[in-house]
Amino acid sequence: MFVVLCAAVAGVSIPQNGDVRLMDGSSLRGRVEVYNSSRGVWGTVCYNTATAEQNWERGAARAICRQLGWADAVTVASVSQLK
């Protein structure tokens, strides 16, 4: 077994537990992923269009957008609607 500890490069951020990012889109839109530091992996936040109003409120999307440095969420959509 190998254990490697890498040094951070200046200007490159190391993800922390609970960090969010947008994938398969752009810096403004994409599939939401959350970082799990105990496993060292990013996981997709599930979105079920049949129950979207119950499980994924605009407030949650607004919080994610603000965490990413944007002013507000414009819309919440399924991944298939992004393409």
Distance bins in CASP14 RR format, pairs under 12 A and 6 or more apart:
PFRMAT RR
TARGET T0000
AUTHOR 0000-0000-0000
RMODE 2
METHOD distances of the structure
MODEL  1
5 14 0 0 0 0 0 1 0 0 0 0 0
6 12 0 0 0 0 0 1 0 0 0 0 0
6 14 0 0 0 0 1 0 0 0 0 0 0
7 14 0 0 0 0 0 1 0 0 0 0 0
8 14 1 0 1 0 0 0 0 0 0 0 0
8 15 0 0 0 0 0 1 0 0 0 0 0
13 19 0 0 0 0 1 0 0 0 0 0 0
13 21 0 0 0 0 0 1 0 0 0 0 0
13 35 0 0 0 0 0 1 0 0 0 0 0
14 35 0 0 0 0 1 0 0 0 0 0 0
14 37 0 0 0 0 1 0 0 0 0 0 0
14 40 0 0 0 0 0 1 0 0 0 0 0
15 21 1 0 0 1 0 0 0 0 0 0 0
15 33 0 0 0 0 1 0 0 0 0 0 0
15 34 0 0 0 0 1 0 0 0 0 0 0
15 35 1 0 1 0 0 0 0 0 0 0 0
15 36 0 0 0 0 1 0 0 0 0 0 0
15 37 1 0 0 1 0 0 0 0 0 0 0
15 39 0 0 0 0 0 1 0 0 0 0 0
15 40 0 0 0 0 1 0 0 0 0 0 0
15 41 0 0 0 0 1 0 0 0 0 0 0
15 42 1 0 0 1 0 0 0 0 0 0 0
15 43 0 0 0 0 0 1 0 0 0 0 0
16 34 0 0 0 0 0 1 0 0 0 0 0
16 35 1 0 0 1 0 0 0 0 0 0 0
16 36 0 0 0 0 0 1 0 0 0 0 0
16 37 1 0 0 1 0 0 0 0 0 0 0
16 38 0 0 0 0 0 1 0 0 0 0 0
16 40 0 0 0 0 0 1 0 0 0 0 0
16 67 0 0 0 0 0 1 0 0 0 0 0
17 34 0 0 0 0 1 0 0 0 0 0 0
17 35 1 0 0 1 0 0 0 0 0 0 0
17 36 1 0 0 1 0 0 0 0 0 0 0
17 37 1 1 0 0 0 0 0 0 0 0 0
17 38 1 0 0 1 0 0 0 0 0 0 0
17 39 0 0 0 0 1 0 0 0 0 0 0
17 40 0 0 0 0 1 0 0 0 0 0 0
17 41 0 0 0 0 0 1 0 0 0 0 0
17 42 0 0 0 0 0 1 0 0 0 0 0
18 32 0 0 0 0 0 1 0 0 0 0 0
18 33 0 0 0 0 0 1 0 0 0 0 0
18 34 1 0 1 0 0 0 0 0 0 0 0
18 35 1 0 1 0 0 0 0 0 0 0 0
18 36 1 0 0 1 0 0 0 0 0 0 0
18 37 1 0 0 1 0 0 0 0 0 0 0
18 38 0 0 0 0 0 1 0 0 0 0 0
18 39 0 0 0 0 0 1 0 0 0 0 0
18 40 0 0 0 0 0 1 0 0 0 0 0
18 41 0 0 0 0 0 1 0 0 0 0 0
18 42 0 0 0 0 1 0 0 0 0 0 0
18 43 0 0 0 0 0 1 0 0 0 0 0
18 45 0 0 0 0 0 1 0 0 0 0 0
18 63 0 0 0 0 0 1 0 0 0 0 0
18 64 0 0 0 0 0 1 0 0 0 0 0
18 67 0 0 0 0 1 0 0 0 0 0 0
19 32 0 0 0 0 0 1 0 0 0 0 0
19 33 0 0 0 0 1 0 0 0 0 0 0
19 34 1 0 0 1 0 0 0 0 0 0 0
19 35 1 0 1 0 0 0 0 0 0 0 0
19 36 0 0 0 0 1 0 0 0 0 0 0
19 37 0 0 0 0 1 0 0 0 0 0 0
19 40 0 0 0 0 0 1 0 0 0 0 0
19 41 0 0 0 0 0 1 0 0 0 0 0
19 42 0 0 0 0 1 0 0 0 0 0 0
19 43 0 0 0 0 0 1 0 0 0 0 0
19 64 0 0 0 0 0 1 0 0 0 0 0
19 67 0 0 0 0 1 0 0 0 0 0 0
19 68 0 0 0 0 1 0 0 0 0 0 0
20 30 0 0 0 0 0 1 0 0 0 0 0
20 31 0 0 0 0 0 1 0 0 0 0 0
20 32 1 0 0 1 0 0 0 0 0 0 0
20 33 1 0 0 1 0 0 0 0 0 0 0
20 34 1 0 1 0 0 0 0 0 0 0 0
20 35 1 0 0 1 0 0 0 0 0 0 0
20 36 0 0 0 0 0 1 0 0 0 0 0
20 42 0 0 0 0 1 0 0 0 0 0 0
20 43 0 0 0 0 0 1 0 0 0 0 0
20 44 0 0 0 0 0 1 0 0 0 0 0
20 45 0 0 0 0 1 0 0 0 0 0 0
20 60 0 0 0 0 0 1 0 0 0 0 0
20 61 0 0 0 0 0 1 0 0 0 0 0
20 63 0 0 0 0 1 0 0 0 0 0 0
20 64 1 0 1 0 0 0 0 0 0 0 0
20 65 0 0 0 0 1 0 0 0 0 0 0
20 66 0 0 0 0 0 1 0 0 0 0 0
20 67 1 0 1 0 0 0 0 0 0 0 0
20 68 1 0 0 1 0 0 0 0 0 0 0
20 69 0 0 0 0 0 1 0 0 0 0 0
20 70 0 0 0 0 0 1 0 0 0 0 0
21 27 0 0 0 0 1 0 0 0 0 0 0
21 30 0 0 0 0 1 0 0 0 0 0 0
21 31 0 0 0 0 1 0 0 0 0 0 0
21 32 1 0 0 1 0 0 0 0 0 0 0
21 33 1 0 1 0 0 0 0 0 0 0 0
21 34 0 0 0 0 1 0 0 0 0 0 0
21 35 1 0 0 1 0 0 0 0 0 0 0
21 42 1 0 0 1 0 0 0 0 0 0 0
21 43 0 0 0 0 1 0 0 0 0 0 0
21 44 0 0 0 0 0 1 0 0 0 0 0
21 45 0 0 0 0 0 1 0 0 0 0 0
21 64 0 0 0 0 1 0 0 0 0 0 0
21 67 0 0 0 0 1 0 0 0 0 0 0
21 68 1 0 0 1 0 0 0 0 0 0 0
21 69 0 0 0 0 0 1 0 0 0 0 0
22 28 1 0 0 1 0 0 0 0 0 0 0
22 29 1 0 0 1 0 0 0 0 0 0 0
22 30 1 0 1 0 0 0 0 0 0 0 0
22 31 1 0 0 1 0 0 0 0 0 0 0
22 32 1 0 0 1 0 0 0 0 0 0 0
22 33 1 0 0 1 0 0 0 0 0 0 0
22 34 0 0 0 0 0 1 0 0 0 0 0
22 42 0 0 0 0 0 1 0 0 0 0 0
22 44 0 0 0 0 0 1 0 0 0 0 0
22 45 0 0 0 0 0 1 0 0 0 0 0
22 61 0 0 0 0 0 1 0 0 0 0 0
22 64 0 0 0 0 1 0 0 0 0 0 0
22 65 0 0 0 0 1 0 0 0 0 0 0
22 67 0 0 0 0 0 1 0 0 0 0 0
22 68 1 0 0 1 0 0 0 0 0 0 0
22 69 0 0 0 0 0 1 0 0 0 0 0
22 70 0 0 0 0 1 0 0 0 0 0 0
22 73 0 0 0 0 0 1 0 0 0 0 0
22 79 0 0 0 0 0 1 0 0 0 0 0
22 82 0 0 0 0 1 0 0 0 0 0 0
23 29 0 0 0 0 0 1 0 0 0 0 0
23 30 1 0 0 1 0 0 0 0 0 0 0
23 31 1 0 1 0 0 0 0 0 0 0 0
23 32 0 0 0 0 1 0 0 0 0 0 0
23 33 1 0 1 0 0 0 0 0 0 0 0
23 34 0 0 0 0 0 1 0 0 0 0 0
23 35 0 0 0 0 0 1 0 0 0 0 0
23 42 1 0 0 1 0 0 0 0 0 0 0
23 43 0 0 0 0 1 0 0 0 0 0 0
23 44 1 0 0 1 0 0 0 0 0 0 0
23 45 0 0 0 0 0 1 0 0 0 0 0
23 79 0 0 0 0 1 0 0 0 0 0 0
23 82 0 0 0 0 0 1 0 0 0 0 0
24 30 1 0 1 0 0 0 0 0 0 0 0
24 31 1 0 1 0 0 0 0 0 0 0 0
24 32 0 0 0 0 0 1 0 0 0 0 0
24 33 0 0 0 0 1 0 0 0 0 0 0
24 42 0 0 0 0 0 1 0 0 0 0 0
24 44 0 0 0 0 1 0 0 0 0 0 0
24 79 1 0 0 1 0 0 0 0 0 0 0
24 80 0 0 0 0 0 1 0 0 0 0 0
24 82 1 0 0 1 0 0 0 0 0 0 0
24 83 0 0 0 0 1 0 0 0 0 0 0
25 31 1 0 0 1 0 0 0 0 0 0 0
25 32 0 0 0 0 0 1 0 0 0 0 0
25 33 0 0 0 0 0 1 0 0 0 0 0
25 77 0 0 0 0 0 1 0 0 0 0 0
25 79 0 0 0 0 1 0 0 0 0 0 0
25 81 0 0 0 0 0 1 0 0 0 0 0
25 82 1 0 0 1 0 0 0 0 0 0 0
25 83 0 0 0 0 1 0 0 0 0 0 0
26 68 0 0 0 0 0 1 0 0 0 0 0
26 70 0 0 0 0 0 1 0 0 0 0 0
26 82 0 0 0 0 1 0 0 0 0 0 0
27 65 0 0 0 0 0 1 0 0 0 0 0
27 68 0 0 0 0 1 0 0 0 0 0 0
27 69 0 0 0 0 1 0 0 0 0 0 0
27 70 0 0 0 0 1 0 0 0 0 0 0
28 64 0 0 0 0 0 1 0 0 0 0 0
28 65 0 0 0 0 1 0 0 0 0 0 0
28 68 0 0 0 0 1 0 0 0 0 0 0
28 69 0 0 0 0 0 1 0 0 0 0 0
28 70 1 0 0 1 0 0 0 0 0 0 0
28 71 0 0 0 0 0 1 0 0 0 0 0
28 72 0 0 0 0 0 1 0 0 0 0 0
28 73 0 0 0 0 0 1 0 0 0 0 0
28 74 0 0 0 0 1 0 0 0 0 0 0
28 75 0 0 0 0 0 1 0 0 0 0 0
28 82 0 0 0 0 0 1 0 0 0 0 0
29 61 0 0 0 0 0 1 0 0 0 0 0
29 64 0 0 0 0 0 1 0 0 0 0 0
29 65 0 0 0 0 1 0 0 0 0 0 0
29 68 0 0 0 0 0 1 0 0 0 0 0
29 70 0 0 0 0 0 1 0 0 0 0 0
29 73 0 0 0 0 1 0 0 0 0 0 0
29 74 0 0 0 0 1 0 0 0 0 0 0
29 75 0 0 0 0 1 0 0 0 0 0 0
29 76 0 0 0 0 0 1 0 0 0 0 0
29 77 0 0 0 0 1 0 0 0 0 0 0
29 79 0 0 0 0 0 1 0 0 0 0 0
29 81 0 0 0 0 1 0 0 0 0 0 0
29 82 1 0 0 1 0 0 0 0 0 0 0
29 83 0 0 0 0 0 1 0 0 0 0 0
30 44 0 0 0 0 0 1 0 0 0 0 0
30 45 0 0 0 0 0 1 0 0 0 0 0
30 47 0 0 0 0 0 1 0 0 0 0 0
30 61 0 0 0 0 0 1 0 0 0 0 0
30 64 0 0 0 0 0 1 0 0 0 0 0
30 65 0 0 0 0 0 1 0 0 0 0 0
30 68 0 0 0 0 0 1 0 0 0 0 0
30 73 0 0 0 0 0 1 0 0 0 0 0
30 75 0 0 0 0 0 1 0 0 0 0 0
30 76 0 0 0 0 0 1 0 0 0 0 0
30 77 0 0 0 0 1 0 0 0 0 0 0
30 78 0 0 0 0 0 1 0 0 0 0 0
30 79 1 0 0 1 0 0 0 0 0 0 0
30 80 0 0 0 0 0 1 0 0 0 0 0
30 81 0 0 0 0 0 1 0 0 0 0 0
30 82 1 0 1 0 0 0 0 0 0 0 0
30 83 0 0 0 0 0 1 0 0 0 0 0
31 42 0 0 0 0 0 1 0 0 0 0 0
31 43 0 0 0 0 1 0 0 0 0 0 0
31 44 1 0 1 0 0 0 0 0 0 0 0
31 45 1 0 0 1 0 0 0 0 0 0 0
31 46 0 0 0 0 0 1 0 0 0 0 0
31 47 0 0 0 0 1 0 0 0 0 0 0
31 64 0 0 0 0 0 1 0 0 0 0 0
31 76 0 0 0 0 0 1 0 0 0 0 0
31 77 0 0 0 0 0 1 0 0 0 0 0
31 78 0 0 0 0 1 0 0 0 0 0 0
31 79 1 0 1 0 0 0 0 0 0 0 0
31 80 0 0 0 0 0 1 0 0 0 0 0
31 81 0 0 0 0 0 1 0 0 0 0 0
31 82 1 0 0 1 0 0 0 0 0 0 0
31 83 0 0 0 0 0 1 0 0 0 0 0
32 42 0 0 0 0 0 1 0 0 0 0 0
32 43 0 0 0 0 1 0 0 0 0 0 0
32 44 1 0 0 1 0 0 0 0 0 0 0
32 45 1 0 1 0 0 0 0 0 0 0 0
32 46 0 0 0 0 1 0 0 0 0 0 0
32 47 1 0 0 1 0 0 0 0 0 0 0
32 56 0 0 0 0 1 0 0 0 0 0 0
32 60 0 0 0 0 1 0 0 0 0 0 0
32 61 0 0 0 0 1 0 0 0 0 0 0
32 63 0 0 0 0 0 1 0 0 0 0 0
32 64 1 0 1 0 0 0 0 0 0 0 0
32 65 0 0 0 0 0 1 0 0 0 0 0
32 67 0 0 0 0 0 1 0 0 0 0 0
32 68 0 0 0 0 1 0 0 0 0 0 0
32 73 0 0 0 0 0 1 0 0 0 0 0
32 76 0 0 0 0 1 0 0 0 0 0 0
32 77 0 0 0 0 0 1 0 0 0 0 0
32 78 0 0 0 0 0 1 0 0 0 0 0
32 79 0 0 0 0 1 0 0 0 0 0 0
32 82 0 0 0 0 0 1 0 0 0 0 0
33 41 0 0 0 0 1 0 0 0 0 0 0
33 42 1 0 1 0 0 0 0 0 0 0 0
33 43 1 0 1 0 0 0 0 0 0 0 0
33 44 1 0 1 0 0 0 0 0 0 0 0
33 45 1 0 0 1 0 0 0 0 0 0 0
33 46 0 0 0 0 0 1 0 0 0 0 0
33 47 0 0 0 0 0 1 0 0 0 0 0
33 64 0 0 0 0 0 1 0 0 0 0 0
33 68 0 0 0 0 0 1 0 0 0 0 0
33 79 0 0 0 0 0 1 0 0 0 0 0
34 40 0 0 0 0 0 1 0 0 0 0 0
34 41 0 0 0 0 1 0 0 0 0 0 0
34 42 1 0 0 1 0 0 0 0 0 0 0
34 43 1 0 1 0 0 0 0 0 0 0 0
34 44 0 0 0 0 1 0 0 0 0 0 0
34 45 1 0 0 1 0 0 0 0 0 0 0
34 46 0 0 0 0 0 1 0 0 0 0 0
34 60 0 0 0 0 0 1 0 0 0 0 0
34 63 0 0 0 0 0 1 0 0 0 0 0
34 64 0 0 0 0 1 0 0 0 0 0 0
34 67 0 0 0 0 0 1 0 0 0 0 0
35 41 1 0 0 1 0 0 0 0 0 0 0
35 42 1 0 1 0 0 0 0 0 0 0 0
35 43 1 0 0 1 0 0 0 0 0 0 0
35 44 0 0 0 0 0 1 0 0 0 0 0
35 45 0 0 0 0 0 1 0 0 0 0 0
35 67 0 0 0 0 0 1 0 0 0 0 0
36 42 1 0 0 1 0 0 0 0 0 0 0
36 43 1 0 0 1 0 0 0 0 0 0 0
36 44 0 0 0 0 0 1 0 0 0 0 0
36 45 0 0 0 0 0 1 0 0 0 0 0
37 43 0 0 0 0 0 1 0 0 0 0 0
44 79 0 0 0 0 1 0 0 0 0 0 0
45 52 0 0 0 0 0 1 0 0 0 0 0
45 55 0 0 0 0 1 0 0 0 0 0 0
45 56 0 0 0 0 1 0 0 0 0 0 0
45 60 0 0 0 0 1 0 0 0 0 0 0
45 61 0 0 0 0 0 1 0 0 0 0 0
45 63 0 0 0 0 0 1 0 0 0 0 0
45 64 0 0 0 0 1 0 0 0 0 0 0
45 76 0 0 0 0 0 1 0 0 0 0 0
45 78 0 0 0 0 0 1 0 0 0 0 0
45 79 0 0 0 0 0 1 0 0 0 0 0
46 52 0 0 0 0 0 1 0 0 0 0 0
46 55 1 0 0 1 0 0 0 0 0 0 0
46 56 0 0 0 0 1 0 0 0 0 0 0
46 78 0 0 0 0 0 1 0 0 0 0 0
46 79 0 0 0 0 0 1 0 0 0 0 0
47 53 0 0 0 0 0 1 0 0 0 0 0
47 54 0 0 0 0 0 1 0 0 0 0 0
47 55 1 0 0 1 0 0 0 0 0 0 0
47 56 1 0 1 0 0 0 0 0 0 0 0
47 57 0 0 0 0 0 1 0 0 0 0 0
47 60 0 0 0 0 0 1 0 0 0 0 0
47 61 0 0 0 0 0 1 0 0 0 0 0
47 64 0 0 0 0 0 1 0 0 0 0 0
47 76 1 0 0 1 0 0 0 0 0 0 0
47 77 0 0 0 0 1 0 0 0 0 0 0
47 78 1 0 1 0 0 0 0 0 0 0 0
47 79 1 0 0 1 0 0 0 0 0 0 0
47 80 0 0 0 0 0 1 0 0 0 0 0
47 81 0 0 0 0 1 0 0 0 0 0 0
47 82 0 0 0 0 0 1 0 0 0 0 0
48 54 0 0 0 0 1 0 0 0 0 0 0
48 55 1 0 0 1 0 0 0 0 0 0 0
48 56 0 0 0 0 1 0 0 0 0 0 0
48 76 0 0 0 0 0 1 0 0 0 0 0
48 78 0 0 0 0 1 0 0 0 0 0 0
48 79 0 0 0 0 0 1 0 0 0 0 0
49 55 0 0 0 0 0 1 0 0 0 0 0
49 56 0 0 0 0 1 0 0 0 0 0 0
49 76 0 0 0 0 0 1 0 0 0 0 0
49 77 0 0 0 0 1 0 0 0 0 0 0
49 78 1 0 1 0 0 0 0 0 0 0 0
49 79 0 0 0 0 1 0 0 0 0 0 0
49 80 0 0 0 0 1 0 0 0 0 0 0
49 81 0 0 0 0 1 0 0 0 0 0 0
50 56 0 0 0 0 0 1 0 0 0 0 0
50 78 0 0 0 0 0 1 0 0 0 0 0
51 57 0 0 0 0 0 1 0 0 0 0 0
51 78 0 0 0 0 0 1 0 0 0 0 0
52 58 0 0 0 0 0 1 0 0 0 0 0
52 60 0 0 0 0 0 1 0 0 0 0 0
52 61 0 0 0 0 0 1 0 0 0 0 0
52 75 0 0 0 0 0 1 0 0 0 0 0
52 76 1 0 0 1 0 0 0 0 0 0 0
52 77 0 0 0 0 1 0 0 0 0 0 0
52 78 1 0 0 1 0 0 0 0 0 0 0
52 81 0 0 0 0 0 1 0 0 0 0 0
53 59 0 0 0 0 0 1 0 0 0 0 0
53 60 0 0 0 0 0 1 0 0 0 0 0
53 76 0 0 0 0 1 0 0 0 0 0 0
54 60 0 0 0 0 0 1 0 0 0 0 0
55 61 0 0 0 0 0 1 0 0 0 0 0
55 76 0 0 0 0 0 1 0 0 0 0 0
55 78 0 0 0 0 0 1 0 0 0 0 0
56 62 0 0 0 0 0 1 0 0 0 0 0
56 63 0 0 0 0 0 1 0 0 0 0 0
56 64 0 0 0 0 0 1 0 0 0 0 0
56 73 0 0 0 0 0 1 0 0 0 0 0
56 75 0 0 0 0 0 1 0 0 0 0 0
56 76 1 0 1 0 0 0 0 0 0 0 0
56 77 0 0 0 0 0 1 0 0 0 0 0
56 78 0 0 0 0 1 0 0 0 0 0 0
57 63 0 0 0 0 1 0 0 0 0 0 0
57 64 0 0 0 0 0 1 0 0 0 0 0
57 73 0 0 0 0 0 1 0 0 0 0 0
57 76 0 0 0 0 1 0 0 0 0 0 0
58 64 0 0 0 0 0 1 0 0 0 0 0
58 65 0 0 0 0 0 1 0 0 0 0 0
58 72 0 0 0 0 1 0 0 0 0 0 0
58 73 1 0 0 1 0 0 0 0 0 0 0
58 74 0 0 0 0 1 0 0 0 0 0 0
58 75 0 0 0 0 1 0 0 0 0 0 0
58 76 1 0 0 1 0 0 0 0 0 0 0
58 77 0 0 0 0 0 1 0 0 0 0 0
59 65 0 0 0 0 1 0 0 0 0 0 0
59 66 0 0 0 0 1 0 0 0 0 0 0
59 67 0 0 0 0 0 1 0 0 0 0 0
59 72 0 0 0 0 1 0 0 0 0 0 0
59 73 1 0 0 1 0 0 0 0 0 0 0
59 76 0 0 0 0 1 0 0 0 0 0 0
60 66 0 0 0 0 0 1 0 0 0 0 0
60 67 0 0 0 0 0 1 0 0 0 0 0
60 73 0 0 0 0 1 0 0 0 0 0 0
60 76 0 0 0 0 1 0 0 0 0 0 0
61 67 0 0 0 0 0 1 0 0 0 0 0
61 68 0 0 0 0 0 1 0 0 0 0 0
61 70 0 0 0 0 0 1 0 0 0 0 0
61 72 0 0 0 0 1 0 0 0 0 0 0
61 73 1 1 0 0 0 0 0 0 0 0 0
61 74 0 0 0 0 1 0 0 0 0 0 0
61 75 1 0 0 1 0 0 0 0 0 0 0
61 76 1 0 1 0 0 0 0 0 0 0 0
61 77 0 0 0 0 1 0 0 0 0 0 0
62 68 0 0 0 0 0 1 0 0 0 0 0
62 69 0 0 0 0 0 1 0 0 0 0 0
62 70 0 0 0 0 1 0 0 0 0 0 0
62 71 0 0 0 0 1 0 0 0 0 0 0
62 72 1 0 1 0 0 0 0 0 0 0 0
62 73 1 0 1 0 0 0 0 0 0 0 0
62 74 0 0 0 0 1 0 0 0 0 0 0
62 75 0 0 0 0 0 1 0 0 0 0 0
62 76 0 0 0 0 1 0 0 0 0 0 0
63 69 0 0 0 0 0 1 0 0 0 0 0
63 70 0 0 0 0 0 1 0 0 0 0 0
63 72 0 0 0 0 0 1 0 0 0 0 0
63 73 0 0 0 0 1 0 0 0 0 0 0
63 76 0 0 0 0 0 1 0 0 0 0 0
64 70 0 0 0 0 1 0 0 0 0 0 0
64 72 0 0 0 0 0 1 0 0 0 0 0
64 73 1 0 0 1 0 0 0 0 0 0 0
64 76 0 0 0 0 1 0 0 0 0 0 0
65 71 1 0 0 1 0 0 0 0 0 0 0
65 72 1 0 0 1 0 0 0 0 0 0 0
65 73 1 0 1 0 0 0 0 0 0 0 0
65 74 0 0 0 0 1 0 0 0 0 0 0
65 75 0 0 0 0 0 1 0 0 0 0 0
65 76 0 0 0 0 0 1 0 0 0 0 0
66 72 1 0 0 1 0 0 0 0 0 0 0
66 73 0 0 0 0 1 0 0 0 0 0 0
67 73 0 0 0 0 0 1 0 0 0 0 0
75 81 0 0 0 0 1 0 0 0 0 0 0
75 82 0 0 0 0 0 1 0 0 0 0 0
76 82 0 0 0 0 0 1 0 0 0 0 0
77 83 0 0 0 0 0 1 0 0 0 0 0
END
